[in-house]
Amino acid sequence: MSKAERGTYVAAAIAVAALFLVAGCSGTPLSTREKGTIGGAGIGAAVGAIIGAAVGAPGAGAAIGAGLGGVTGFAVGNSMQNQEAANQQTQAQVQQQQQEIEQQRQQIQQMKGQQETE
């Protein structure tokens, strides 16, 4: 194994370890945005380290790849989280409307019962 290949593996291992450390320090479950950022940074670091090894700078490649991947992952994760929030809001509105429909159905039944007794 050449020195460049070892550097690639070391840089990738450090990037992955850092990602697990950051993810593990959070006391709450990760949001979709955070998952996207961490995943993007990890993939970017690995790809950057591989490309960097090809030109003799795996550490720099990993750092640049992690930065670009993190930004891209953030953008994708943010978009997905916003979509999830919109879906939750829509679902809440649907449930509220279903409750109103059920209440109106019960009122109609009561009115029919009152008409039959008159």
Buried (B, 14 or more C-beta within 10 A) or exposed (E): EEEBEEBBBBBBEBBEEBBEEBBEEEEEEBBBBBBBBBBBBBBBBBBBBBBBBEEEBBBBBBBBBBBBBBBBBBBBBBEBBEEEEEEEEEEEEEEEEEEEEEEEEEEEEEEEEEEEEE
